[in-house]
Amino acid sequence: MDDYIPLLRFASDIGMVVLIWLVQLIIYPSFFLIDAGKFTAWHARYTRRISVVVMPLMIAQAVSTAVLLTRNADPGLKLETVGLIAAWTVTFSLSVPCHKKLQQSGKNDDVIRRLIFTNWFRTAAWTLVLLSGLLTE
């Protein structure tokens, strides 16, 4: 099973990068297009459904990276770990609060703009994770 850990990490890295770029360029900007009267119900459905995709990828990434760190903490893997920590930090300190505010208060263009702006940090972090993984393999 251990032989599959690098493949699991690589697959989850690719999955997160594809997902975060779709979120950044298509999904979050489309929030502006949702009718305000339907936004809260739509957003609740969106967050439930996207979590089914995001959480397994994030967990697979974290677990596989942790396992690989116990084997060999080379500089590339350390850089990937920093990117992963940055992505998680931004997710839970900036993105999740924006989503909570949208869910509680309904559609708010300022919060949507903040979500899009701060998501660039996650996009950069997860892209760095993939690139550092590619460069060190």
Rosetta silent file (secondary structure, phi, psi, omega in degrees, C-alpha in Angstrom):
SEQUENCE: MDDYIPLLRFASDIGMVVLIWLVQLIIYPSFFLIDAGKFTAWHARYTRRISVVVMPLMIAQAVSTAVLLTRNADPGLKLETVGLIAAWTVTFSLSVPCHKKLQQSGKNDDVIRRLIFTNWFRTAAWTLVLLSGLLTE
SCORE:     score description
SCORE:     0.000 S_00000001
   1 L     0.000  -35.975 -178.508    0.000    0.000    0.000 S_00000001
   2 H   -59.412  -29.219 -179.311    2.861    2.402    0.768 S_00000001
   3 H   -64.724  -19.444 -178.645    3.949    2.331   -2.872 S_00000001
   4 H   -89.851   -6.148 -177.427    0.723    4.116   -3.775 S_00000001
   5 H   -60.793  -48.578  177.880    1.298    7.070   -1.461 S_00000001
   6 H   -60.761  -36.941  178.085    3.201    9.207   -4.027 S_00000001
   7 H   -67.101  -40.970  176.798    0.513    8.456   -6.617 S_00000001
   8 H   -61.260  -44.079  178.761   -2.228    9.385   -4.136 S_00000001
   9 H   -62.089  -47.501 -178.677   -0.442   12.648   -3.384 S_00000001
  10 H   -62.679  -44.019  179.421    0.047   13.452   -7.059 S_00000001
  11 H   -63.734  -41.842  179.442   -3.575   12.614   -7.939 S_00000001
  12 H   -70.712  -33.527  174.950   -4.922   14.719   -5.076 S_00000001
  13 H   -61.686  -48.271  179.232   -2.576   17.585   -6.022 S_00000001
  14 H   -62.375  -45.028  179.386   -3.883   17.546   -9.593 S_00000001
  15 H   -57.845  -44.365 -179.545   -7.469   17.262   -8.390 S_00000001
  16 H   -67.684  -38.178 -179.677   -7.128   20.257   -6.085 S_00000001
  17 H   -67.047  -45.272  177.936   -5.446   22.413   -8.719 S_00000001
  18 H   -60.687  -46.686 -178.745   -8.099   21.673  -11.330 S_00000001
  19 H   -62.681  -46.671 -175.517  -10.847   22.266   -8.787 S_00000001
  20 H   -66.674  -35.190  176.750   -9.435   25.505   -7.368 S_00000001
  21 H   -69.679  -36.720  174.670   -8.945   27.020  -10.832 S_00000001
  22 H   -63.771  -43.582  178.016  -12.539   26.100  -11.772 S_00000001
  23 H   -60.885  -46.735 -175.314  -13.754   27.664   -8.539 S_00000001
  24 H   -66.998  -43.459 -172.338  -11.666   30.800   -9.086 S_00000001
  25 H   -92.765  -23.249 -174.464  -12.464   31.413  -12.748 S_00000001
  26 H  -122.985  -53.495 -170.040  -15.995   30.028  -13.108 S_00000001
  27 H   -70.013  -55.818 -178.171  -17.816   29.069   -9.913 S_00000001
  28 H   -61.633  -43.759  176.732  -17.191   32.039   -7.601 S_00000001
  29 H   -60.559  -28.262  179.255  -17.756   34.666  -10.325 S_00000001
  30 H   -70.635  -15.262  176.297  -21.072   32.949  -11.129 S_00000001
  31 H   -56.934  -33.128  179.299  -22.263   33.791   -7.597 S_00000001
  32 H   -63.921  -24.753 -174.603  -23.002   37.291   -8.935 S_00000001
  33 H   -87.343  -12.310 -178.472  -25.484   35.770  -11.415 S_00000001
  34 L   -76.979  132.071  178.174  -27.625   33.938   -8.846 S_00000001
  35 L   -59.048  134.058 -176.667  -30.901   35.686   -8.055 S_00000001
  36 H   -56.605  -36.536 -179.114  -30.770   37.189   -4.544 S_00000001
  37 H   -69.267  -21.793 -179.081  -34.063   35.528   -3.592 S_00000001
  38 H  -107.043   -3.474 -170.413  -32.701   32.088   -4.464 S_00000001
  39 H   -62.592  -47.183 -174.901  -29.123   32.611   -3.349 S_00000001
  40 H   -61.012  -45.440  178.648  -29.273   31.209    0.195 S_00000001
  41 H   -65.848  -42.440  179.468  -30.885   27.924   -0.872 S_00000001
  42 H   -62.633  -44.939 -177.768  -28.563   27.649   -3.866 S_00000001
  43 H   -63.784  -40.504  178.116  -25.479   28.385   -1.735 S_00000001
  44 H   -61.226  -43.561  178.710  -26.444   25.766    0.868 S_00000001
  45 H   -65.808  -42.809  179.201  -26.795   23.158   -1.871 S_00000001
  46 H   -59.603  -49.761 -176.058  -23.519   24.261   -3.488 S_00000001
  47 H   -65.141  -35.991  175.849  -21.493   24.059   -0.247 S_00000001
  48 H   -63.852  -46.359 -175.340  -22.870   20.592    0.567 S_00000001
  49 H   -71.734  -41.176 -178.439  -22.082   19.269   -2.897 S_00000001
  50 H   -68.792  -31.194  178.859  -18.654   20.853   -3.311 S_00000001
  51 H   -62.558  -32.516  178.895  -17.623   19.542    0.125 S_00000001
  52 H   -64.449  -29.068  178.080  -18.158   15.983   -1.110 S_00000001
  53 H   -88.582  -46.007 -172.416  -15.475   16.637   -3.735 S_00000001
  54 H   -70.056  -48.219 -172.659  -13.146   18.950   -1.798 S_00000001
  55 H   -61.110  -45.712  177.066  -12.847   17.217    1.571 S_00000001
  56 H   -61.211  -37.585  178.259  -11.630   13.820    0.304 S_00000001
  57 H   -65.134  -45.055 -179.626   -9.053   15.562   -1.894 S_00000001
  58 H   -63.771  -42.059  179.800   -7.822   17.760    0.959 S_00000001
  59 H   -66.683  -44.038  178.329   -7.620   14.815    3.345 S_00000001
  60 H   -60.550  -41.080  178.595   -5.838   12.625    0.782 S_00000001
  61 H   -63.173  -47.796 -177.627   -3.370   15.432    0.136 S_00000001
  62 H   -65.153  -46.216 -177.836   -2.682   16.015    3.817 S_00000001
  63 H   -66.035  -46.568 -178.485   -2.350   12.340    4.742 S_00000001
  64 H   -65.102  -38.139  177.481   -0.160   11.424    1.769 S_00000001
  65 H   -66.064  -42.389  178.750    2.087   14.436    2.342 S_00000001
  66 H   -61.692  -42.891  178.693    2.411   13.596    6.054 S_00000001
  67 H   -62.459  -45.334 -179.478    3.346    9.996    5.247 S_00000001
  68 H   -64.978  -34.636  177.370    5.938   11.124    2.708 S_00000001
  69 H   -63.585  -34.113  179.054    7.393   13.617    5.203 S_00000001
  70 H   -70.045  -22.134 -179.500    8.021   10.790    7.656 S_00000001
  71 H   -87.640  -43.929 -172.784   10.029    8.998    4.978 S_00000001
  72 L  -162.257  107.820 -177.914   12.076   11.796    3.472 S_00000001
  73 L   -93.200   62.169  179.180   11.767   15.486    4.212 S_00000001
  74 L   -70.657  162.091 -176.107   13.562   16.773    1.109 S_00000001
  75 H   -57.058  -37.330  179.054   13.367   20.526    0.340 S_00000001
  76 H   -64.055  -41.641  178.924   10.767   20.059   -2.417 S_00000001
  77 H   -68.797  -35.036  175.990    8.449   18.161   -0.112 S_00000001
  78 H   -64.318  -40.702  177.713    8.950   20.800    2.567 S_00000001
  79 H   -63.476  -42.344  177.615    7.950   23.493    0.039 S_00000001
  80 H   -61.237  -40.670  179.712    4.876   21.470   -0.889 S_00000001
  81 H   -64.362  -40.760  176.730    3.993   21.165    2.791 S_00000001
  82 H   -61.281  -44.051  177.716    4.283   24.934    3.272 S_00000001
  83 H   -61.770  -40.962  179.343    1.952   25.451    0.303 S_00000001
  84 H   -64.949  -44.087  177.502   -0.498   22.936    1.700 S_00000001
  85 H   -62.751  -41.328  178.070   -0.493   24.596    5.127 S_00000001
  86 H   -61.942  -44.803 -179.704   -1.005   27.989    3.462 S_00000001
  87 H   -62.137  -44.229  178.986   -3.945   26.678    1.417 S_00000001
  88 H   -65.829  -40.700  179.869   -5.600   25.157    4.483 S_00000001
  89 H   -61.588  -47.378  178.683   -4.990   28.300    6.540 S_00000001
  90 H   -63.871  -40.774  179.788   -6.587   30.533    3.909 S_00000001
  91 H   -56.325  -52.371 -172.659   -9.451   28.066    3.492 S_00000001
  92 H   -86.008  -20.287  179.424  -10.410   28.012    7.149 S_00000001
  93 H   -96.935  -23.473 -177.751   -9.482   31.592    8.099 S_00000001
  94 H  -120.523  -50.054 -174.420  -10.788   33.472    5.032 S_00000001
  95 H   -71.458  -48.835 -179.074  -12.905   31.339    2.688 S_00000001
  96 H   -59.423  -44.538  176.519  -15.045   29.487    5.220 S_00000001
  97 H   -60.451  -36.547  176.171  -16.012   32.729    7.046 S_00000001
  98 H   -62.993  -44.665  179.151  -17.052   34.283    3.711 S_00000001
  99 H   -63.880  -39.291  178.010  -19.213   31.261    2.940 S_00000001
 100 H   -62.666  -42.169  179.676  -20.743   31.384    6.426 S_00000001
 101 H   -64.423  -42.956  177.744  -21.572   35.061    5.967 S_00000001
 102 H   -62.420  -38.939 -179.221  -23.144   34.392    2.569 S_00000001
 103 H   -69.369  -39.026 -177.588  -25.170   31.550    4.049 S_00000001
 104 H   -78.600  -39.578 -172.125  -26.365   33.589    7.031 S_00000001
 105 H  -104.132   -9.757 -177.764  -26.939   36.944    5.327 S_00000001
 106 L    87.594 -171.144 -176.037  -27.728   35.961    1.765 S_00000001
 107 L   -61.142  130.362  179.920  -26.237   37.331   -1.399 S_00000001
 108 L  -146.027  109.657 -175.463  -23.758   40.129   -0.744 S_00000001
 109 H   -59.995  -34.482  178.253  -21.615   41.374   -3.627 S_00000001
 110 H   -64.894  -41.057  179.005  -18.920   42.714   -1.290 S_00000001
 111 H   -68.535  -38.836  177.499  -18.532   39.310    0.372 S_00000001
 112 H   -62.884  -43.671  177.483  -18.468   37.597   -3.024 S_00000001
 113 H   -61.698  -41.270  177.784  -15.722   39.979   -4.180 S_00000001
 114 H   -63.384  -41.721  178.301  -13.765   39.277   -0.968 S_00000001
 115 H   -60.572  -45.391  179.374  -14.202   35.538   -1.532 S_00000001
 116 H   -65.210  -44.977 -178.846  -12.877   35.833   -5.094 S_00000001
 117 H   -62.845  -49.847 -177.072   -9.966   38.059   -4.057 S_00000001
 118 H   -70.860  -22.852  178.423   -8.853   35.913   -1.118 S_00000001
 119 H   -68.790  -20.024  174.946   -9.285   32.744   -3.163 S_00000001
 120 H   -60.290  -32.586  178.032   -6.334   33.861   -5.306 S_00000001
 121 H   -66.189  -41.312  176.995   -4.134   32.992   -2.304 S_00000001
 122 H   -67.324  -40.904  179.592   -5.551   29.454   -2.236 S_00000001
 123 H   -59.907  -45.508  178.602   -5.225   29.180   -5.995 S_00000001
 124 H   -64.712  -43.282 -177.627   -1.566   30.198   -5.794 S_00000001
 125 H   -63.719  -47.569 -178.775   -0.875   27.897   -2.839 S_00000001
 126 H   -70.037  -29.882  174.548   -2.412   24.797   -4.416 S_00000001
 127 H   -67.554  -41.333  176.205   -0.708   25.556   -7.721 S_00000001
 128 H   -60.178  -41.132  178.898    2.608   25.827   -5.838 S_00000001
 129 H   -58.301  -48.852 -179.440    1.906   22.468   -4.192 S_00000001
 130 H   -64.841  -46.607 -178.141    1.447   20.780   -7.566 S_00000001
 131 H   -63.082  -41.564  179.298    4.423   22.501   -9.196 S_00000001
 132 H   -66.348  -35.185  176.083    6.760   21.713   -6.315 S_00000001
 133 H   -65.756  -40.089  178.495    5.599   18.098   -6.438 S_00000001
 134 H   -66.664  -38.151 -176.523    6.266   17.922  -10.178 S_00000001
 135 H   -75.412  -21.802 -177.083    9.703   19.480   -9.821 S_00000001
 136 H  -100.176   -7.049  179.699   10.818   17.137   -7.051 S_00000001
 137 L   -85.726    0.000    0.000    9.633   13.844   -8.539 S_00000001
